[in-house]
Amino acid sequence: MPKQPEPVIPAKLSATALKDVLWSTLNEIKSDTMLPAQGDAIAAQAREILRTVKVQLQIVGQSKRSVPLEVIEFAEK
């Protein structure tokens, strides 16, 4: 069984941090330092985060309200 590396935990959730974690996960799977099932779980969590942001933006668009600050910060950083 491959040795598990220490998880990378970003200081704050952002689109860039999410992309970096997904890229790191892909590279670790390619180098056999992470099991594919663990990578799949990380990808599933990332999809759920993006789905949540998408739904928030759809609600904002339909209700003609302003975009929440946390969604703006997530997208910009």
PyMOL Python script that loads the backbone (N, CA, C, O; Angstrom):
from pymol import cmd

cmd.read_pdbstr("""\
ATOM      1  N   MET A   1       0.846  -1.174   0.000  1.00  0.00           N
ATOM      2  CA  MET A   1       0.000   0.000   0.000  1.00  0.00           C
ATOM      3  C   MET A   1       0.893   1.241   0.000  1.00  0.00           C
ATOM      4  O   MET A   1       1.857   1.299   0.764  1.00  0.00           O
ATOM      5  N   PRO A   2       0.588   2.246  -0.854  1.00  0.00           N
ATOM      6  CA  PRO A   2       1.416   3.440  -0.921  1.00  0.00           C
ATOM      7  C   PRO A   2       1.336   4.247   0.370  1.00  0.00           C
ATOM      8  O   PRO A   2       0.311   4.272   1.051  1.00  0.00           O
ATOM      9  N   LYS A   3       2.443   4.901   0.681  1.00  0.00           N
ATOM     10  CA  LYS A   3       2.479   5.763   1.863  1.00  0.00           C
ATOM     11  C   LYS A   3       1.623   7.000   1.600  1.00  0.00           C
ATOM     12  O   LYS A   3       1.734   7.630   0.548  1.00  0.00           O
ATOM     13  N   GLN A   4       0.780   7.337   2.552  1.00  0.00           N
ATOM     14  CA  GLN A   4      -0.122   8.465   2.398  1.00  0.00           C
ATOM     15  C   GLN A   4       0.606   9.766   2.748  1.00  0.00           C
ATOM     16  O   GLN A   4       1.158   9.882   3.842  1.00  0.00           O
ATOM     17  N   PRO A   5       0.615  10.753   1.829  1.00  0.00           N
ATOM     18  CA  PRO A   5       1.234  12.040   2.136  1.00  0.00           C
ATOM     19  C   PRO A   5       0.347  12.846   3.065  1.00  0.00           C
ATOM     20  O   PRO A   5      -0.844  12.568   3.208  1.00  0.00           O
ATOM     21  N   GLU A   6       0.937  13.839   3.688  1.00  0.00           N
ATOM     22  CA  GLU A   6       0.166  14.722   4.551  1.00  0.00           C
ATOM     23  C   GLU A   6      -0.819  15.515   3.694  1.00  0.00           C
ATOM     24  O   GLU A   6      -0.445  16.014   2.633  1.00  0.00           O
ATOM     25  N   PRO A   7      -2.064  15.636   4.137  1.00  0.00           N
ATOM     26  CA  PRO A   7      -3.043  16.369   3.335  1.00  0.00           C
ATOM     27  C   PRO A   7      -2.702  17.855   3.281  1.00  0.00           C
ATOM     28  O   PRO A   7      -2.194  18.430   4.243  1.00  0.00           O
ATOM     29  N   VAL A   8      -2.995  18.461   2.133  1.00  0.00           N
ATOM     30  CA  VAL A   8      -2.808  19.896   1.960  1.00  0.00           C
ATOM     31  C   VAL A   8      -4.125  20.560   2.298  1.00  0.00           C
ATOM     32  O   VAL A   8      -5.134  20.329   1.631  1.00  0.00           O
ATOM     33  N   ILE A   9      -4.119  21.383   3.332  1.00  0.00           N
ATOM     34  CA  ILE A   9      -5.344  22.048   3.763  1.00  0.00           C
ATOM     35  C   ILE A   9      -5.177  23.544   3.523  1.00  0.00           C
ATOM     36  O   ILE A   9      -4.374  24.194   4.192  1.00  0.00           O
ATOM     37  N   PRO A  10      -5.935  24.098   2.566  1.00  0.00           N
ATOM     38  CA  PRO A  10      -5.814  25.527   2.298  1.00  0.00           C
ATOM     39  C   PRO A  10      -6.343  26.346   3.471  1.00  0.00           C
ATOM     40  O   PRO A  10      -7.236  25.910   4.198  1.00  0.00           O
ATOM     41  N   ALA A  11      -5.779  27.536   3.642  1.00  0.00           N
ATOM     42  CA  ALA A  11      -6.195  28.410   4.741  1.00  0.00           C
ATOM     43  C   ALA A  11      -7.651  28.845   4.570  1.00  0.00           C
ATOM     44  O   ALA A  11      -8.396  28.933   5.546  1.00  0.00           O
ATOM     45  N   LYS A  12      -8.051  29.116   3.328  1.00  0.00           N
ATOM     46  CA  LYS A  12      -9.421  29.542   3.074  1.00  0.00           C
ATOM     47  C   LYS A  12      -9.875  28.932   1.757  1.00  0.00           C
ATOM     48  O   LYS A  12      -9.099  28.833   0.807  1.00  0.00           O
ATOM     49  N   LEU A  13     -11.127  28.528   1.708  1.00  0.00           N
ATOM     50  CA  LEU A  13     -11.660  27.915   0.505  1.00  0.00           C
ATOM     51  C   LEU A  13     -11.779  28.958  -0.605  1.00  0.00           C
ATOM     52  O   LEU A  13     -12.402  30.005  -0.432  1.00  0.00           O
ATOM     53  N   SER A  14     -11.171  28.649  -1.742  1.00  0.00           N
ATOM     54  CA  SER A  14     -11.259  29.518  -2.914  1.00  0.00           C
ATOM     55  C   SER A  14     -11.181  28.651  -4.156  1.00  0.00           C
ATOM     56  O   SER A  14     -10.801  27.481  -4.093  1.00  0.00           O
ATOM     57  N   ALA A  15     -11.545  29.239  -5.283  1.00  0.00           N
ATOM     58  CA  ALA A  15     -11.491  28.495  -6.537  1.00  0.00           C
ATOM     59  C   ALA A  15     -10.061  28.072  -6.854  1.00  0.00           C
ATOM     60  O   ALA A  15      -9.835  26.958  -7.327  1.00  0.00           O
ATOM     61  N   THR A  16      -9.103  28.946  -6.598  1.00  0.00           N
ATOM     62  CA  THR A  16      -7.699  28.620  -6.856  1.00  0.00           C
ATOM     63  C   THR A  16      -7.221  27.505  -5.944  1.00  0.00           C
ATOM     64  O   THR A  16      -6.531  26.590  -6.394  1.00  0.00           O
ATOM     65  N   ALA A  17      -7.577  27.568  -4.673  1.00  0.00           N
ATOM     66  CA  ALA A  17      -7.174  26.516  -3.734  1.00  0.00           C
ATOM     67  C   ALA A  17      -7.807  25.182  -4.124  1.00  0.00           C
ATOM     68  O   ALA A  17      -7.166  24.136  -4.025  1.00  0.00           O
ATOM     69  N   LEU A  18      -9.055  25.218  -4.564  1.00  0.00           N
ATOM     70  CA  LEU A  18      -9.739  24.001  -4.992  1.00  0.00           C
ATOM     71  C   LEU A  18      -9.057  23.397  -6.216  1.00  0.00           C
ATOM     72  O   LEU A  18      -8.843  22.186  -6.282  1.00  0.00           O
ATOM     73  N   LYS A  19      -8.721  24.238  -7.170  1.00  0.00           N
ATOM     74  CA  LYS A  19      -8.016  23.776  -8.369  1.00  0.00           C
ATOM     75  C   LYS A  19      -6.661  23.176  -7.996  1.00  0.00           C
ATOM     76  O   LYS A  19      -6.276  22.134  -8.525  1.00  0.00           O
ATOM     77  N   ASP A  20      -5.938  23.831  -7.086  1.00  0.00           N
ATOM     78  CA  ASP A  20      -4.623  23.330  -6.672  1.00  0.00           C
ATOM     79  C   ASP A  20      -4.722  21.967  -5.996  1.00  0.00           C
ATOM     80  O   ASP A  20      -3.897  21.086  -6.240  1.00  0.00           O
ATOM     81  N   VAL A  21      -5.732  21.795  -5.147  1.00  0.00           N
ATOM     82  CA  VAL A  21      -5.912  20.510  -4.465  1.00  0.00           C
ATOM     83  C   VAL A  21      -6.283  19.417  -5.470  1.00  0.00           C
ATOM     84  O   VAL A  21      -5.791  18.292  -5.376  1.00  0.00           O
ATOM     85  N   LEU A  22      -7.143  19.744  -6.421  1.00  0.00           N
ATOM     86  CA  LEU A  22      -7.518  18.752  -7.432  1.00  0.00           C
ATOM     87  C   LEU A  22      -6.322  18.379  -8.305  1.00  0.00           C
ATOM     88  O   LEU A  22      -6.145  17.209  -8.644  1.00  0.00           O
ATOM     89  N   TRP A  23      -5.511  19.350  -8.665  1.00  0.00           N
ATOM     90  CA  TRP A  23      -4.323  19.082  -9.475  1.00  0.00           C
ATOM     91  C   TRP A  23      -3.327  18.229  -8.685  1.00  0.00           C
ATOM     92  O   TRP A  23      -2.748  17.284  -9.222  1.00  0.00           O
ATOM     93  N   SER A  24      -3.135  18.562  -7.429  1.00  0.00           N
ATOM     94  CA  SER A  24      -2.242  17.786  -6.563  1.00  0.00           C
ATOM     95  C   SER A  24      -2.754  16.354  -6.416  1.00  0.00           C
ATOM     96  O   SER A  24      -1.973  15.403  -6.435  1.00  0.00           O
ATOM     97  N   THR A  25      -4.062  16.212  -6.270  1.00  0.00           N
ATOM     98  CA  THR A  25      -4.669  14.884  -6.150  1.00  0.00           C
ATOM     99  C   THR A  25      -4.413  14.058  -7.410  1.00  0.00           C
ATOM    100  O   THR A  25      -4.041  12.888  -7.329  1.00  0.00           O
ATOM    101  N   LEU A  26      -4.612  14.669  -8.558  1.00  0.00           N
ATOM    102  CA  LEU A  26      -4.370  13.970  -9.818  1.00  0.00           C
ATOM    103  C   LEU A  26      -2.913  13.512  -9.930  1.00  0.00           C
ATOM    104  O   LEU A  26      -2.639  12.379 -10.326  1.00  0.00           O
ATOM    105  N   ASN A  27      -1.994  14.394  -9.581  1.00  0.00           N
ATOM    106  CA  ASN A  27      -0.575  14.040  -9.649  1.00  0.00           C
ATOM    107  C   ASN A  27      -0.214  12.930  -8.659  1.00  0.00           C
ATOM    108  O   ASN A  27       0.610  12.069  -8.967  1.00  0.00           O
ATOM    109  N   GLU A  28      -0.822  12.946  -7.480  1.00  0.00           N
ATOM    110  CA  GLU A  28      -0.552  11.907  -6.491  1.00  0.00           C
ATOM    111  C   GLU A  28      -1.102  10.557  -6.942  1.00  0.00           C
ATOM    112  O   GLU A  28      -0.487   9.522  -6.685  1.00  0.00           O
ATOM    113  N   ILE A  29      -2.255  10.559  -7.611  1.00  0.00           N
ATOM    114  CA  ILE A  29      -2.798   9.306  -8.140  1.00  0.00           C
ATOM    115  C   ILE A  29      -1.884   8.782  -9.241  1.00  0.00           C
ATOM    116  O   ILE A  29      -1.605   7.585  -9.306  1.00  0.00           O
ATOM    117  N   LYS A  30      -1.419   9.681 -10.107  1.00  0.00           N
ATOM    118  CA  LYS A  30      -0.516   9.273 -11.191  1.00  0.00           C
ATOM    119  C   LYS A  30       0.784   8.685 -10.655  1.00  0.00           C
ATOM    120  O   LYS A  30       1.327   7.747 -11.239  1.00  0.00           O
ATOM    121  N   SER A  31       1.286   9.226  -9.553  1.00  0.00           N
ATOM    122  CA  SER A  31       2.553   8.749  -8.995  1.00  0.00           C
ATOM    123  C   SER A  31       2.362   7.629  -7.971  1.00  0.00           C
ATOM    124  O   SER A  31       3.315   7.239  -7.297  1.00  0.00           O
ATOM    125  N   ASP A  32       1.149   7.116  -7.849  1.00  0.00           N
ATOM    126  CA  ASP A  32       0.815   6.021  -6.924  1.00  0.00           C
ATOM    127  C   ASP A  32       1.066   6.350  -5.458  1.00  0.00           C
ATOM    128  O   ASP A  32       1.363   5.455  -4.667  1.00  0.00           O
ATOM    129  N   THR A  33       0.951   7.620  -5.089  1.00  0.00           N
ATOM    130  CA  THR A  33       1.049   7.975  -3.673  1.00  0.00           C
ATOM    131  C   THR A  33      -0.334   8.177  -3.051  1.00  0.00           C
ATOM    132  O   THR A  33      -0.455   8.408  -1.848  1.00  0.00           O
ATOM    133  N   MET A  34      -1.382   8.086  -3.888  1.00  0.00           N
ATOM    134  CA  MET A  34      -2.753   8.182  -3.390  1.00  0.00           C
ATOM    135  C   MET A  34      -3.589   7.122  -4.098  1.00  0.00           C
ATOM    136  O   MET A  34      -3.431   6.883  -5.295  1.00  0.00           O
ATOM    137  N   LEU A  35      -4.457   6.508  -3.356  1.00  0.00           N
ATOM    138  CA  LEU A  35      -5.353   5.510  -3.939  1.00  0.00           C
ATOM    139  C   LEU A  35      -6.425   6.198  -4.782  1.00  0.00           C
ATOM    140  O   LEU A  35      -6.901   7.272  -4.414  1.00  0.00           O
ATOM    141  N   PRO A  36      -6.806   5.604  -5.891  1.00  0.00           N
ATOM    142  CA  PRO A  36      -7.836   6.203  -6.743  1.00  0.00           C
ATOM    143  C   PRO A  36      -9.152   6.467  -6.004  1.00  0.00           C
ATOM    144  O   PRO A  36      -9.818   7.465  -6.276  1.00  0.00           O
ATOM    145  N   ALA A  37      -9.523   5.609  -5.099  1.00  0.00           N
ATOM    146  CA  ALA A  37     -10.775   5.811  -4.357  1.00  0.00           C
ATOM    147  C   ALA A  37     -10.717   7.079  -3.507  1.00  0.00           C
ATOM    148  O   ALA A  37     -11.716   7.783  -3.363  1.00  0.00           O
ATOM    149  N   GLN A  38      -9.548   7.364  -2.947  1.00  0.00           N
ATOM    150  CA  GLN A  38      -9.393   8.582  -2.155  1.00  0.00           C
ATOM    151  C   GLN A  38      -9.482   9.811  -3.068  1.00  0.00           C
ATOM    152  O   GLN A  38     -10.094  10.815  -2.704  1.00  0.00           O
ATOM    153  N   GLY A  39      -8.875   9.729  -4.239  1.00  0.00           N
ATOM    154  CA  GLY A  39      -8.973  10.818  -5.201  1.00  0.00           C
ATOM    155  C   GLY A  39     -10.404  11.038  -5.658  1.00  0.00           C
ATOM    156  O   GLY A  39     -10.831  12.175  -5.855  1.00  0.00           O
ATOM    157  N   ASP A  40     -11.149   9.942  -5.827  1.00  0.00           N
ATOM    158  CA  ASP A  40     -12.546  10.047  -6.223  1.00  0.00           C
ATOM    159  C   ASP A  40     -13.359  10.753  -5.144  1.00  0.00           C
ATOM    160  O   ASP A  40     -14.246  11.546  -5.458  1.00  0.00           O
ATOM    161  N   ALA A  41     -13.067  10.475  -3.894  1.00  0.00           N
ATOM    162  CA  ALA A  41     -13.784  11.134  -2.792  1.00  0.00           C
ATOM    163  C   ALA A  41     -13.485  12.634  -2.775  1.00  0.00           C
ATOM    164  O   ALA A  41     -14.381  13.444  -2.537  1.00  0.00           O
ATOM    165  N   ILE A  42     -12.240  13.000  -3.024  1.00  0.00           N
ATOM    166  CA  ILE A  42     -11.871  14.417  -3.069  1.00  0.00           C
ATOM    167  C   ILE A  42     -12.578  15.104  -4.228  1.00  0.00           C
ATOM    168  O   ILE A  42     -13.093  16.211  -4.079  1.00  0.00           O
ATOM    169  N   ALA A  43     -12.604  14.442  -5.392  1.00  0.00           N
ATOM    170  CA  ALA A  43     -13.284  15.008  -6.558  1.00  0.00           C
ATOM    171  C   ALA A  43     -14.786  15.159  -6.309  1.00  0.00           C
ATOM    172  O   ALA A  43     -15.391  16.135  -6.750  1.00  0.00           O
ATOM    173  N   ALA A  44     -15.377  14.213  -5.617  1.00  0.00           N
ATOM    174  CA  ALA A  44     -16.815  14.296  -5.307  1.00  0.00           C
ATOM    175  C   ALA A  44     -17.100  15.497  -4.409  1.00  0.00           C
ATOM    176  O   ALA A  44     -18.097  16.194  -4.599  1.00  0.00           O
ATOM    177  N   GLN A  45     -16.231  15.737  -3.437  1.00  0.00           N
ATOM    178  CA  GLN A  45     -16.411  16.900  -2.569  1.00  0.00           C
ATOM    179  C   GLN A  45     -16.271  18.197  -3.359  1.00  0.00           C
ATOM    180  O   GLN A  45     -17.020  19.150  -3.144  1.00  0.00           O
ATOM    181  N   ALA A  46     -15.303  18.223  -4.276  1.00  0.00           N
ATOM    182  CA  ALA A  46     -15.106  19.417  -5.103  1.00  0.00           C
ATOM    183  C   ALA A  46     -16.337  19.674  -5.978  1.00  0.00           C
ATOM    184  O   ALA A  46     -16.771  20.817  -6.116  1.00  0.00           O
ATOM    185  N   ARG A  47     -16.895  18.622  -6.564  1.00  0.00           N
ATOM    186  CA  ARG A  47     -18.100  18.779  -7.380  1.00  0.00           C
ATOM    187  C   ARG A  47     -19.255  19.328  -6.552  1.00  0.00           C
ATOM    188  O   ARG A  47     -20.027  20.161  -7.027  1.00  0.00           O
ATOM    189  N   GLU A  48     -19.371  18.863  -5.328  1.00  0.00           N
ATOM    190  CA  GLU A  48     -20.454  19.340  -4.459  1.00  0.00           C
ATOM    191  C   GLU A  48     -20.269  20.820  -4.111  1.00  0.00           C
ATOM    192  O   GLU A  48     -21.243  21.571  -4.058  1.00  0.00           O
ATOM    193  N   ILE A  49     -19.039  21.234  -3.876  1.00  0.00           N
ATOM    194  CA  ILE A  49     -18.760  22.651  -3.603  1.00  0.00           C
ATOM    195  C   ILE A  49     -19.147  23.496  -4.811  1.00  0.00           C
ATOM    196  O   ILE A  49     -19.809  24.524  -4.668  1.00  0.00           O
ATOM    197  N   LEU A  50     -18.732  23.062  -6.004  1.00  0.00           N
ATOM    198  CA  LEU A  50     -19.051  23.823  -7.213  1.00  0.00           C
ATOM    199  C   LEU A  50     -20.551  23.824  -7.500  1.00  0.00           C
ATOM    200  O   LEU A  50     -21.095  24.826  -7.962  1.00  0.00           O
ATOM    201  N   ARG A  51     -21.211  22.718  -7.230  1.00  0.00           N
ATOM    202  CA  ARG A  51     -22.662  22.648  -7.418  1.00  0.00           C
ATOM    203  C   ARG A  51     -23.365  23.635  -6.480  1.00  0.00           C
ATOM    204  O   ARG A  51     -24.319  24.299  -6.885  1.00  0.00           O
ATOM    205  N   THR A  52     -22.909  23.732  -5.255  1.00  0.00           N
ATOM    206  CA  THR A  52     -23.489  24.659  -4.282  1.00  0.00           C
ATOM    207  C   THR A  52     -23.331  26.103  -4.735  1.00  0.00           C
ATOM    208  O   THR A  52     -24.269  26.895  -4.644  1.00  0.00           O
ATOM    209  N   VAL A  53     -22.136  26.445  -5.227  1.00  0.00           N
ATOM    210  CA  VAL A  53     -21.894  27.809  -5.718  1.00  0.00           C
ATOM    211  C   VAL A  53     -22.786  28.092  -6.922  1.00  0.00           C
ATOM    212  O   VAL A  53     -23.332  29.189  -7.042  1.00  0.00           O
ATOM    213  N   LYS A  54     -22.939  27.123  -7.806  1.00  0.00           N
ATOM    214  CA  LYS A  54     -23.790  27.299  -8.985  1.00  0.00           C
ATOM    215  C   LYS A  54     -25.240  27.556  -8.583  1.00  0.00           C
ATOM    216  O   LYS A  54     -25.898  28.434  -9.142  1.00  0.00           O
ATOM    217  N   VAL A  55     -25.729  26.795  -7.622  1.00  0.00           N
ATOM    218  CA  VAL A  55     -27.112  26.980  -7.168  1.00  0.00           C
ATOM    219  C   VAL A  55     -27.272  28.350  -6.514  1.00  0.00           C
ATOM    220  O   VAL A  55     -28.279  29.024  -6.729  1.00  0.00           O
ATOM    221  N   GLN A  56     -26.296  28.763  -5.723  1.00  0.00           N
ATOM    222  CA  GLN A  56     -26.366  30.094  -5.115  1.00  0.00           C
ATOM    223  C   GLN A  56     -26.450  31.171  -6.189  1.00  0.00           C
ATOM    224  O   GLN A  56     -27.235  32.111  -6.063  1.00  0.00           O
ATOM    225  N   LEU A  57     -25.647  31.043  -7.244  1.00  0.00           N
ATOM    226  CA  LEU A  57     -25.674  32.038  -8.320  1.00  0.00           C
ATOM    227  C   LEU A  57     -26.991  32.000  -9.092  1.00  0.00           C
ATOM    228  O   LEU A  57     -27.481  33.046  -9.518  1.00  0.00           O
ATOM    229  N   GLN A  58     -27.567  30.825  -9.276  1.00  0.00           N
ATOM    230  CA  GLN A  58     -28.858  30.727  -9.949  1.00  0.00           C
ATOM    231  C   GLN A  58     -29.956  31.396  -9.126  1.00  0.00           C
ATOM    232  O   GLN A  58     -30.807  32.098  -9.673  1.00  0.00           O
ATOM    233  N   ILE A  59     -29.937  31.181  -7.829  1.00  0.00           N
ATOM    234  CA  ILE A  59     -30.939  31.791  -6.946  1.00  0.00           C
ATOM    235  C   ILE A  59     -30.808  33.310  -6.974  1.00  0.00           C
ATOM    236  O   ILE A  59     -31.802  34.032  -7.054  1.00  0.00           O
ATOM    237  N   VAL A  60     -29.568  33.779  -6.906  1.00  0.00           N
ATOM    238  CA  VAL A  60     -29.324  35.223  -6.946  1.00  0.00           C
ATOM    239  C   VAL A  60     -29.831  35.811  -8.263  1.00  0.00           C
ATOM    240  O   VAL A  60     -30.456  36.871  -8.276  1.00  0.00           O
ATOM    241  N   GLY A  61     -29.559  35.115  -9.368  1.00  0.00           N
ATOM    242  CA  GLY A  61     -29.993  35.609 -10.668  1.00  0.00           C
ATOM    243  C   GLY A  61     -31.504  35.661 -10.811  1.00  0.00           C
ATOM    244  O   GLY A  61     -32.043  36.595 -11.403  1.00  0.00           O
ATOM    245  N   GLN A  62     -32.182  34.670 -10.277  1.00  0.00           N
ATOM    246  CA  GLN A  62     -33.642  34.627 -10.392  1.00  0.00           C
ATOM    247  C   GLN A  62     -34.325  35.614  -9.463  1.00  0.00           C
ATOM    248  O   GLN A  62     -35.393  36.139  -9.780  1.00  0.00           O
ATOM    249  N   SER A  63     -33.715  35.864  -8.326  1.00  0.00           N
ATOM    250  CA  SER A  63     -34.353  36.734  -7.341  1.00  0.00           C
ATOM    251  C   SER A  63     -33.883  38.185  -7.434  1.00  0.00           C
ATOM    252  O   SER A  63     -34.336  39.038  -6.672  1.00  0.00           O
ATOM    253  N   LYS A  64     -32.977  38.461  -8.367  1.00  0.00           N
ATOM    254  CA  LYS A  64     -32.459  39.821  -8.574  1.00  0.00           C
ATOM    255  C   LYS A  64     -31.826  40.402  -7.315  1.00  0.00           C
ATOM    256  O   LYS A  64     -31.937  41.595  -7.035  1.00  0.00           O
ATOM    257  N   ARG A  65     -31.158  39.527  -6.561  1.00  0.00           N
ATOM    258  CA  ARG A  65     -30.464  39.965  -5.356  1.00  0.00           C
ATOM    259  C   ARG A  65     -28.980  40.059  -5.644  1.00  0.00           C
ATOM    260  O   ARG A  65     -28.516  39.602  -6.689  1.00  0.00           O
ATOM    261  N   SER A  66     -28.239  40.644  -4.730  1.00  0.00           N
ATOM    262  CA  SER A  66     -26.794  40.763  -4.931  1.00  0.00           C
ATOM    263  C   SER A  66     -26.107  39.434  -4.591  1.00  0.00           C
ATOM    264  O   SER A  66     -26.592  38.653  -3.772  1.00  0.00           O
ATOM    265  N   VAL A  67     -24.982  39.208  -5.236  1.00  0.00           N
ATOM    266  CA  VAL A  67     -24.218  37.977  -5.025  1.00  0.00           C
ATOM    267  C   VAL A  67     -23.590  38.030  -3.631  1.00  0.00           C
ATOM    268  O   VAL A  67     -22.985  39.040  -3.271  1.00  0.00           O
ATOM    269  N   PRO A  68     -23.726  36.957  -2.840  1.00  0.00           N
ATOM    270  CA  PRO A  68     -23.136  36.943  -1.495  1.00  0.00           C
ATOM    271  C   PRO A  68     -21.617  37.154  -1.551  1.00  0.00           C
ATOM    272  O   PRO A  68     -20.951  36.686  -2.474  1.00  0.00           O
ATOM    273  N   LEU A  69     -21.099  37.840  -0.585  1.00  0.00           N
ATOM    274  CA  LEU A  69     -19.679  38.159  -0.523  1.00  0.00           C
ATOM    275  C   LEU A  69     -18.811  36.909  -0.539  1.00  0.00           C
ATOM    276  O   LEU A  69     -17.757  36.904  -1.174  1.00  0.00           O
ATOM    277  N   GLU A  70     -19.232  35.845   0.151  1.00  0.00           N
ATOM    278  CA  GLU A  70     -18.414  34.623   0.189  1.00  0.00           C
ATOM    279  C   GLU A  70     -18.305  33.966  -1.175  1.00  0.00           C
ATOM    280  O   GLU A  70     -17.300  33.320  -1.469  1.00  0.00           O
ATOM    281  N   VAL A  71     -19.335  34.120  -2.022  1.00  0.00           N
ATOM    282  CA  VAL A  71     -19.263  33.558  -3.379  1.00  0.00           C
ATOM    283  C   VAL A  71     -18.286  34.385  -4.216  1.00  0.00           C
ATOM    284  O   VAL A  71     -17.510  33.826  -4.992  1.00  0.00           O
ATOM    285  N   ILE A  72     -18.318  35.684  -4.068  1.00  0.00           N
ATOM    286  CA  ILE A  72     -17.386  36.560  -4.782  1.00  0.00           C
ATOM    287  C   ILE A  72     -15.946  36.249  -4.355  1.00  0.00           C
ATOM    288  O   ILE A  72     -15.056  36.120  -5.196  1.00  0.00           O
ATOM    289  N   GLU A  73     -15.730  36.131  -3.053  1.00  0.00           N
ATOM    290  CA  GLU A  73     -14.389  35.835  -2.549  1.00  0.00           C
ATOM    291  C   GLU A  73     -13.903  34.470  -3.044  1.00  0.00           C
ATOM    292  O   GLU A  73     -12.731  34.316  -3.389  1.00  0.00           O
ATOM    293  N   PHE A  74     -14.793  33.486  -3.080  1.00  0.00           N
ATOM    294  CA  PHE A  74     -14.431  32.163  -3.577  1.00  0.00           C
ATOM    295  C   PHE A  74     -13.966  32.235  -5.029  1.00  0.00           C
ATOM    296  O   PHE A  74     -12.963  31.625  -5.398  1.00  0.00           O
ATOM    297  N   ALA A  75     -14.698  32.980  -5.846  1.00  0.00           N
ATOM    298  CA  ALA A  75     -14.392  33.050  -7.271  1.00  0.00           C
ATOM    299  C   ALA A  75     -13.149  33.876  -7.572  1.00  0.00           C
ATOM    300  O   ALA A  75     -12.413  33.561  -8.507  1.00  0.00           O
ATOM    301  N   GLU A  76     -12.906  34.919  -6.801  1.00  0.00           N
ATOM    302  CA  GLU A  76     -11.813  35.829  -7.097  1.00  0.00           C
ATOM    303  C   GLU A  76     -10.468  35.377  -6.565  1.00  0.00           C
ATOM    304  O   GLU A  76      -9.431  35.823  -7.056  1.00  0.00           O
ATOM    305  N   LYS A  77     -10.461  34.509  -5.582  1.00  0.00           N
ATOM    306  CA  LYS A  77      -9.186  34.154  -4.955  1.00  0.00           C
ATOM    307  C   LYS A  77      -8.787  32.748  -5.270  1.00  0.00           C
ATOM    308  O   LYS A  77      -7.737  32.288  -4.820  1.00  0.00           O
TER     309      LYS A  77
END
""", "prot")
cmd.dss("prot")
cmd.show_as("cartoon", "prot")
cmd.util.cbc("prot")
cmd.orient("prot")
